[in-house]
Amino acid sequence: PFHRGRRWTALAGGATHIYLASQGGACADSPAQWVDSKGYSCEDYVRKKWCTKDGKYGLGWSNFWGAFDRYRNSAHTAMTACCACGGGDREDEGASSQLWRFALPEELRAGVKARAGPIVRTS
């Protein structure tokens, strides 16, 4: 599964394959696409500074709104569902690295041979 924060490094793979190495310590919001009882997403909590990454109330949260628990949805609050609020599906900080091998599509193989050099991840 995709975990935001996972660090990927592209390794040389030749003309037919590419290798990607990843390091642990990543997180994914869980459940995916979670929203609170008012329809606000994890991204909203981050953008509006409603929470901190250690599960506390952020600078943007008003005391008048009450506790996060008041906005529970699908048995979750932002503190349990959102990585940025201290929740989510977290891998251990010390999680082991992984190595992935991917075959390059045929149409890219000729281009790889012609353009040798570092591979840069753009997203």
Secondary structure, 3 states (H helix, E strand, C coil): CCCECCEEEEECCCCCEEEEEEECCCEECCCCCCECCCCCEHHHHHHCCCECCCCCECCCCCHHHCCHHHHCECCECHHHHCHHHCCCEECCCCCCCEEEEEECCHHHHHHHHHCCCCCCCCC
